[in-house]
Amino acid sequence: MLYRIAADGLVLFHLSFILFVLFGGLLVLKWHRVAWLHLPAATWGVMVEVLHLSCPLTYWENLMRHAAGQTEYAGGFIEHYVWPIIYPAGLTPQIQLALGSVVLAINLLVYGRLIRQWQQRRAARVPF
């Protein structure tokens, strides 16, 4: 029972991490110090998708499921609603590359805006 709860918790954490990778740049616009967490997370997210790396969270989820005596994700809310968001049916390497590109594009736009804001502030403070 504890392993199943741990596995479900990891799925929720995994979803949260994915959302942070996708939209964490928006938090950086408000709280600049979040960039220290978001940049490595976004880099990892893009690398996992583009280079087809295996995510350690997936490995740990599967370990927990196996320890709980489960062979597949079935049954509860987590498995029915959250799992398909993280691992949609028909996910191909081309789709993963596109997803990685979307993550990269979103974050390049956000950080580009952030850099422009910093440059404008610096230019306003420096007397000529």
N, C-alpha and C positions, 0 to 999 in steps of 0.2 A: 504494500500500500504506500509506504514512504517513497519507494522508488518511482511509482507512478506519479505521485504528487511532485516529486523532484523533476521528473521528465516534463510534466505539464508546466511547471514553473520555468524550466529552461525554454520551452516553446514560447511562452509569453515574453521572457527576456530576449529571445531571439527576434521576435517580432518587434519589440521595443528598439533593439539595436538596429534593425533594418530601417525603421522609421527615423531613428536618429541619423543614420547615414544619409537617408534621402532628404530630410528636412531640418537637420541640425544646423545647417548653414543659416537658416532663418533665425535660430536662436542666437547665433553669433552676431547677427546684425544688431540685436538688442543688448546682449551681454558678450562683449568681445573676448573675454577670457575663456569662454566655452570653446573657442577655436583650438585650444591646446588639447581638448578631448576630441573635438569633431574632426580635425584634419587627419589624425591617425585612423580614426574609425572610417572616414570616407575613403581614405587610401586603401584600407583593407577591403572595404566593400567593393570598390572598383576592381581590385586585384582578384578577389574571389570570383567575380563574374567574368572578367575578361580572360583571366588565365585558367579558369575552371579549377580553381583550388578547392579543396574540401575544407569546409568550415569546422573548426573544433567544436562549436556548439552542436552541430548536427551529430558529430561523433558521440559527444557526451549524452545527447538526447537518446540516441540509439542504445548506448550502454545502459542507461537507466531503464529504458523500455525492456531490454533483454533481462535485466536484473529483476524487473517486476513480473517477468514471465509473459510479457506481451511480444508478439511477433510483428504486429503492425499497429498503425495508429487507427483506432476505431473506438466508437463508443460515446465519448463525452463531448462537451461544448468545444473544448480546446481542439480536439482532433477534427471535429466536423467543420468548424468555422475558421480557426486560425491557421491550421496546417495547410489548407489549400492556398492561402494567401502567400505563405512563405514558399511553398513548393507546388506551383500550379501544374495541372496535368498538361502534358505536351511540351514541357520546357526543353528546348533544344539549345545546342551551343550558340546558334545564331541569335536566338531570343536572349540568351544570357549576355551575349556581346552587346545587343541593343540595350538591355537593361543597364549594363555597366556604363554604356555611353550616355544614357539618360542621367544616371547618377553623377557622372563626371560633368556633364553639361550644366546641370542644376547648380552644382557646387562651384564651377568656374564662374558662372554668372553672379552668384552670391558673393564669392570672395573677390571677384573683380570690382563689384560695387563697394565692398568694404575697403579695399585698397584705395579706390578713388576717394572715398570719404576721408580716409587717413591722410592722403596726399593733400586734399583741400584744406583740412584742419591745419596741417603742418605749414602749408603755404600762407594761410591766414595769420599764423603766429609769427612767422619769420619776417622781420622788417627788411626792406630792400635798401 
